[in-house]
Amino acid sequence: MEAGEIARFLSYIVLLLTSVALFVSAGHIPSSMFETLGAGAVPRFVFGTIILVAFIAVVDSLRKIPRDAWDRFGADTLRWVKSRFLVLLCFGIFVLYLLVLPVLGFSLASFAFVLAIQVLLMPRSPVTILIAVFVALAFSFGLNALFADVFNVFLPRGDLFHG
């Protein structure tokens, strides 16, 4: 339970810091002559309220954490990561997909993403690998062709080949 309290405390810190950054950035929103308070007034009120609530949550959650919980937090976190390794790996592959999408384009990036996720999660045999390749082709190059030819919508081509 203490590891959950520490994780909650850390998430409140992240929320607090994000709200402070957004509060500051809302002050730089250009105003028009029709706004007496300025364009950033309402976002600053909202983020100021979130800052106040997050600060109260940080203090409250810090008060609930036992002193010896910090020593066990590292081991509990490592055990949590190990138990969710496939989920985190899939998320990492998705982030990589989003990063290479503008470079490789939709078809190649999607083919690599779908194939990688399938190979990671499915039982591997020559037949299932062949099926995975056909599914990846259908959901990458096939979708690109469908959008281009039927809907007349062109998905990202990528800077590598058409920069």
Secondary structure, DSSP 8 states (H G I E B T S, - for coil): -HHHHHHHHHHHHHHHHHHHHHHHHHTTS---TT-SS-TTHHHHHHHHHHHHHHHHHHHHHHHHS-TTHHHHHHHHHHHHHHHTHHHHHHHHHHHHHHHHHHHH-HHHHHHHHHHHHHHHHS---HHHHHHHHHHHHIIIIIHHHHHHHTS-------HHHH-
